[in-house]
């Protein structure tokens, strides 16, 4: 069965290729859009058709809603998959698709809008009986009132932007003397980043785990969960390593968390793939937010369940019921994902765009690599620094870690700084190996010192590989040849 004839992918790089792969298996033609900076990128050549969408800055290309809709209509695409980031959780873009008769592969625009407000979604879930952290029930702009709320729930507290994401606009406050500056700073950043200066306060947990549940719903009121993912290792409130399942999960806790996640989905009237995020501390879990889109880390859920989530998204968006009942979904083994970013972990994770001078992919049993890069690829400075996702699967967590260590050893990216040495360090860290992680794992001094030693060790090894080998030139030539073949096939 063919669910759509043609789908436009409103995204770039590895996630664009990931979605195109699913479409190719479903015999669906794909349309890529690209900015000036991406005109020679692999995802552009992989698609059946490709259209320019504007200059390099995202605001003029990948966030240009009207232009993307225009390209979809011109190409005859019946549906748009937004991937993640950019317009994936933009209610207005989803509404424009609905008005133009184009299927938005994701939830309805009204659902995105309802869950996009952290304040409103928290209130809604509180009424539905889902556990939430104590804090304000609405936005706050009065400093005196903020101080009273913080005093009542107890320091430390966290100030968050209601419309925020990715840690933007978050301020942790440990002392009453800091609350005024935190509120003012959060409002200023929120207005600049999201056009909405609304902020709220809630209790801050010092060392919680960040655990999320993958859910999936269709238009026929079928709802399932695909178990949980542990996402606690982060920098600047953004995830670096994820794994499935959570190392400390028990059957009782899993039942509570998945029940809460499905209650969130039911309350929101949710359709398609979504993720419900929780903080977990001292045996209790608390609703944090719902991501109304495909997650970066969907890969590890696919590895432990055997379900192609992107294909399922496409089928459900076409009106089909879910292919799986809850009893059909089971956990098999353990999977870990390392986000490979073009960043310098020894320099406060500063981004390091540039040209990749040498590249060698890992492989072998249990390894999955989602990327859109190759030798000679120039990483543009305009977009998120993530350039690849390296995943390892094994029948046990210990086995998955061993495979990830081996894959990192095999993976060579030279010409730019990356987080590969950091991942090497974490895979060798005793606390990580024991499963003792939390959201401030990288900030703990004793862990930080150990990680630096391993990072330096790995960087030294990478430097020794800096002289290009004849084999690398051959790989680069093969890559160029593959791009040419793909391009010719598309023209034919």
C-alpha positions in Angstrom: 0.0 0.0 0.0 1.3 3.5 -0.9 0.3 6.0 1.8 1.4 9.1 0.0 2.8 9.7 -3.5 5.2 12.4 -2.4 6.4 13.9 0.8 8.4 17.1 1.4 10.9 17.0 4.2 11.1 20.4 5.9 14.5 19.8 7.4 18.2 19.1 6.7 21.2 16.9 7.1 20.9 13.6 9.0 17.2 13.7 9.9 16.2 14.6 6.4 18.1 11.5 5.2 16.5 9.4 7.9 13.0 10.4 6.8 13.9 9.9 3.1 15.1 6.3 3.9 11.7 5.5 5.4 9.9 7.0 2.4 12.1 5.1 0.0 11.2 1.8 1.7 7.5 2.8 1.4 8.0 3.7 -2.3 7.2 7.3 -1.6 8.9 10.1 -3.6 10.8 12.7 -1.6 11.3 16.4 -1.9 14.2 18.2 -0.2 14.5 21.9 0.5 17.8 23.5 1.0 19.4 26.8 1.9 22.4 28.3 0.1 24.7 26.8 2.7 23.3 23.3 2.0 23.1 23.3 -1.8 25.8 20.6 -2.0 24.8 18.5 1.0 24.3 14.8 0.8 20.6 15.0 1.7 19.9 17.3 -1.2 21.3 14.6 -3.6 19.5 11.8 -1.8 16.0 13.2 -2.4 14.1 12.6 -5.6 13.7 16.3 -6.1 15.3 19.3 -4.4 14.3 23.0 -4.3 16.2 26.0 -2.9 14.3 27.7 -0.1 16.4 30.8 0.7 19.6 32.2 2.1 21.7 30.4 4.8 20.2 31.9 8.0 17.3 29.7 9.2 14.9 32.7 9.5 15.2 33.1 5.7 15.1 29.5 4.7 14.2 26.6 7.0 11.9 28.8 9.1 10.3 30.5 6.1 6.8 28.9 6.4 5.2 30.5 3.4 8.1 29.6 1.1 8.1 26.0 2.2 4.3 25.7 1.7 4.8 27.2 -1.8 7.5 24.7 -2.7 5.4 21.8 -1.5 2.5 22.9 -3.7 4.8 23.5 -6.6 6.3 20.0 -6.2 2.9 18.3 -5.7 3.8 17.0 -2.3 0.7 15.8 -0.4 2.4 15.8 3.0 5.2 17.5 4.9 7.4 15.9 7.5 9.1 18.5 9.7 11.7 16.3 11.4 12.8 17.9 14.7 13.8 21.5 15.4 13.0 24.3 13.0 9.2 24.2 12.4 8.5 20.8 14.0 6.6 22.2 16.9 5.3 25.4 15.2 1.5 25.5 15.5 1.2 28.2 12.9 3.1 26.1 10.3 0.9 23.0 11.1 -2.2 25.2 10.7 -1.0 26.6 7.3 -0.5 23.0 6.1 -4.0 22.1 7.3 -5.5 25.2 5.5 -3.7 24.3 2.2 -4.8 20.7 2.3 -1.3 19.4 3.0 -0.9 16.7 5.6 1.4 17.7 8.4 3.1 14.5 9.7 2.6 15.1 13.4 -0.2 16.2 15.7 -2.8 18.8 14.9 -2.0 22.5 15.2 -4.3 23.0 18.1 -2.5 20.2 20.0 0.9 21.7 19.3 -0.4 25.1 20.5 -1.9 23.6 23.7 1.2 21.6 24.6 3.7 24.3 23.5 2.9 26.4 26.6 4.7 24.9 29.5 2.4 26.8 31.9 -0.8 25.7 30.2 0.3 22.1 29.7 1.4 21.8 33.3 -1.9 23.1 34.6 -3.8 20.7 32.3 -1.8 17.7 33.4 -2.1 18.7 37.1 -5.9 18.6 36.7 -5.7 15.3 34.9 -3.9 13.8 37.9 -0.4 13.6 36.4 2.3 14.4 39.0 3.9 17.9 38.6 6.5 19.9 40.5 5.3 22.5 42.9 5.4 26.1 41.6 3.4 28.9 40.0 0.1 28.0 38.3 0.6 30.7 35.8 3.0 33.3 34.3 4.6 35.7 36.6 5.9 39.2 36.1 5.9 40.7 39.6 9.2 40.4 41.5 7.6 40.6 44.9 5.1 37.9 44.0 7.9 35.8 42.6 9.8 36.1 45.8 6.8 35.0 47.8 6.3 31.9 45.6 9.9 31.0 45.8 9.9 31.3 49.6 6.7 29.1 49.9 8.1 26.2 47.8 11.7 26.5 49.1 15.0 27.2 47.4 16.5 26.3 45.1 13.9 27.2 42.4 14.2 27.4 38.6 12.8 30.2 36.5 11.6 29.0 33.0 10.3 30.6 29.9 6.8 29.3 29.2 7.4 29.1 25.4 11.0 27.9 25.7 12.9 24.9 24.8 16.5 23.6 24.8 17.3 25.2 28.1 16.9 28.7 26.7 15.8 31.2 29.3 16.3 28.9 32.3 17.7 30.4 35.5 18.5 28.5 38.7 18.1 30.5 41.9 19.7 29.3 45.2 19.1 32.5 47.2 16.3 35.1 47.6 18.8 37.8 46.7 19.1 36.4 43.2 15.4 36.1 42.3 15.0 39.6 40.9 17.9 39.3 38.4 16.8 35.8 37.5 13.2 36.9 36.6 14.4 39.9 34.6 17.0 37.9 32.8 14.6 35.1 31.9 12.0 37.5 30.6 14.5 39.3 28.5 15.8 36.1 26.9 12.3 34.6 26.5 11.1 37.7 24.6 14.2 37.7 22.4 14.2 34.0 21.6 10.4 33.2 21.5 8.6 36.5 21.3 6.9 35.7 24.6 8.3 37.1 27.8 6.0 34.9 30.1 8.0 33.0 32.7 7.1 30.8 35.6 8.8 29.3 38.7 8.9 25.8 40.0 10.9 23.7 42.5 14.4 22.9 41.4 15.7 19.4 41.9 19.4 19.2 42.5 20.3 15.8 40.9 17.2 14.4 39.2 17.2 11.9 36.3 15.7 13.0 33.0 13.5 10.1 31.9 11.1 10.3 28.9 8.4 8.0 27.5 7.8 7.5 23.8 4.1 7.4 23.0 2.2 6.9 19.8 -1.5 7.5 19.1 -3.7 7.3 16.0 -7.0 8.9 14.9 -8.9 5.7 16.0 -8.2 6.3 19.7 -5.5 3.7 19.9 -2.7 4.6 22.2 0.6 2.8 23.1 3.9 3.5 24.8 7.2 2.3 23.5 8.9 2.3 26.9 11.3 4.9 28.3 14.6 6.5 27.5 17.2 7.9 30.0 18.4 11.3 28.9 20.2 12.6 32.0 23.7 13.4 30.6 23.4 16.9 29.3 25.2 20.1 28.7 23.4 23.5 28.9 20.1 21.6 29.5 20.6 19.8 26.1 21.0 16.1 25.8 24.4 14.5 24.9 23.8 10.8 25.6 20.5 8.8 25.7 19.9 5.2 26.5 16.9 2.8 26.5 15.8 1.4 28.8 16.5 3.6 31.9 19.2 1.8 34.0 17.3 2.2 37.3 13.8 1.4 36.0 11.7 -1.2 37.9 8.5 -2.8 36.7 6.5 -0.8 39.2 8.1 2.6 38.3 7.7 1.8 34.6 4.0 1.1 35.0 3.5 4.4 36.9 5.5 6.5 34.3 4.0 4.9 31.2 0.5 5.3 32.7 1.2 9.0 33.3 2.5 9.4 29.8 -0.6 7.8 28.2 -2.8 9.9 30.4 -1.0 13.0 29.1 -1.6 11.8 25.5 -5.3 11.1 26.2 -5.8 14.5 27.9 -4.2 16.3 25.0 -6.2 14.4 22.4 -2.8 13.5 20.9 -2.3 11.9 17.4 1.1 10.6 16.0 4.4 10.2 17.7 5.2 12.2 20.8 7.4 12.1 23.9 6.4 12.9 27.5 9.3 14.1 29.6 9.6 13.6 33.3 12.1 14.4 36.1 12.7 11.5 38.4 14.0 11.9 42.0 13.8 9.8 45.2 11.2 7.4 43.8 8.9 10.1 42.4 8.4 11.3 38.8 7.1 14.7 37.7 5.7 15.8 34.4 8.0 18.3 32.7 6.7 18.8 29.2 5.5 17.0 26.1 7.5 17.2 22.8 5.0 17.1 20.0 7.3 15.7 17.4 9.8 13.0 16.5 12.7 13.1 19.0 16.4 13.1 18.1 16.8 9.9 20.2 14.0 8.0 18.5 16.8 5.8 17.1 17.4 3.9 20.4 13.7 3.1 20.9 13.7 1.7 17.4 16.7 -0.5 18.3 15.1 -2.0 21.4 11.6 -2.4 20.1 12.2 -3.2 16.4 9.6 -0.6 15.4 10.3 1.9 12.6 8.8 5.1 14.2 9.1 7.2 11.1 7.3 4.7 9.0 4.6 4.5 11.6 4.3 8.3 11.6 3.7 8.3 7.9 1.1 5.5 8.1 -0.8 7.1 10.9 -0.7 10.5 9.2 -2.4 8.9 6.2 -5.3 7.8 8.4 -4.2 4.2 9.1 -4.5 2.7 12.6 -1.4 1.8 14.6 0.1 -1.5 13.4 0.9 -2.5 17.0 -1.2 -3.1 20.1 0.5 -2.6 23.5 1.0 -6.3 24.0 2.8 -6.5 20.7 5.6 -4.2 21.9 8.4 -5.6 24.0 11.9 -4.6 25.0 14.9 -6.4 23.5 18.3 -5.6 24.8 19.8 -2.2 25.5 20.7 0.8 23.2 22.8 3.9 23.7 23.0 7.0 21.5 25.9 9.5 21.5 25.2 12.8 19.8 28.2 13.8 17.8 28.4 17.6 17.8 30.9 19.9 16.1 31.9 21.4 19.4 35.0 21.6 21.6 34.2 19.9 25.0 37.4 21.4 26.5 36.3 24.9 25.6 32.8 25.1 27.2 31.3 23.3 24.2 31.9 26.1 21.8 30.8 25.3 18.3 33.5 24.5 15.7 32.1 24.6 12.2 34.5 24.0 9.3 35.6 21.5 6.7 36.0 17.8 7.6 39.5 16.8 6.3 39.3 13.1 7.2 36.3 10.9 7.9 35.9 7.2 8.6 32.6 5.6 9.7 32.3 2.9 12.4 30.4 -0.3 11.7 30.0 -3.9 12.6 27.4 -5.7 14.7 25.0 -3.6 16.7 26.1 -0.2 15.4 23.8 2.4 13.8 25.1 5.7 12.4 22.7 8.4 11.3 24.6 11.3 9.6 24.8 13.4 6.5 28.5 14.2 6.5 31.6 12.9 4.7 35.2 13.8 4.0 35.3 17.2 2.4 31.9 18.3 3.9 31.9 21.8 5.1 29.9 22.1 8.3 28.0 25.5 8.1 28.0 27.8 11.0 24.3 28.7 10.8 22.6 25.6 12.3 22.6 23.3 15.3 26.1 21.7 15.9 24.9 18.1 15.9 26.4 16.4 12.8 25.8 12.7 13.5 24.1 10.2 15.9 26.1 7.1 16.9 24.1 4.3 18.4 25.1 1.0 19.8 22.8 -2.0 20.7 23.6 -5.1 22.8 21.6 -7.8 24.6 22.7 -6.1 27.9 23.8 -2.6 29.0 27.3 -3.8 29.5 27.4 -5.2 26.0 26.0 -2.0 24.5 28.7 0.1 26.3 31.4 -2.2 25.0 30.1 -1.8 21.5 29.9 1.9 21.8 33.6 2.0 23.0 34.6 0.0 20.0 32.5 2.2 17.6 34.0 5.4 19.0 37.5 4.0 18.5 36.6 3.3 14.9 35.0 6.7 14.2 37.4 9.3 12.8 36.3 12.9 12.2 39.2 15.4 11.7 39.3 19.0 10.6 36.9 20.1 13.3 36.6 19.6 17.1 33.8 17.1 18.0 32.3 15.6 21.1 33.7 12.2 20.2 36.6 12.4 22.8 34.0 13.3 25.5 31.9 10.3 24.6 35.1 8.2 24.8 35.7 9.6 28.3 32.1 9.0 29.5 32.0 5.4 28.3 35.1 4.7 30.5 33.7 6.6 33.5 32.9 4.2 36.5 29.8 6.3 37.5 28.3 6.0 34.0 29.2 2.4 33.8 27.3 1.8 37.1 24.3 3.8 35.8 24.8 6.6 38.4 23.9 9.5 36.2 21.8 12.7 36.7 21.3 16.0 34.9 24.4 17.6 36.5 26.7 14.6 35.8 29.1 16.7 33.7 29.3 19.5 36.2 30.4 17.3 39.2 34.1 18.2 39.9 35.4 14.7 40.5 33.7 13.4 37.3 34.9 16.5 35.3 38.5 15.9 36.3 38.4 12.3 35.2 36.7 13.1 31.9 39.3 15.7 31.0 42.0 13.1 31.3 40.2 10.7 29.0 39.3 13.5 26.5 43.0 14.6 26.3 44.0 10.9 25.8 41.5 10.5 22.9 42.4 13.9 21.3 46.0 12.8 21.3 45.1 9.6 19.5 43.0 11.5 17.0 45.9 13.9 16.3 48.1 11.0 15.5 45.6 10.1 12.7 45.7 13.6 11.2 48.0 12.7 8.3 45.6 11.6 5.5 46.1 8.1 4.2 45.7 6.9 0.7 42.6 4.9 1.8 40.9 8.1 2.9 41.4 9.7 -0.5 39.9 6.5 -2.0 36.9 6.8 0.4 36.4 10.4 -0.5 36.4 9.5 -4.2 33.9 6.7 -3.6 31.6 9.1 -1.7 31.8 11.6 -4.6 31.0 8.8 -7.0 28.0 7.7 -4.9 26.6 11.3 -4.9 27.0 11.4 -8.7 25.1 8.0 -9.1 22.3 9.2 -6.8 22.0 12.4 -8.7 21.9 10.6 -12.1 19.3 8.1 -10.8 17.2 11.1 -9.7 17.4 12.7 -13.1 16.6 9.3 -14.8 
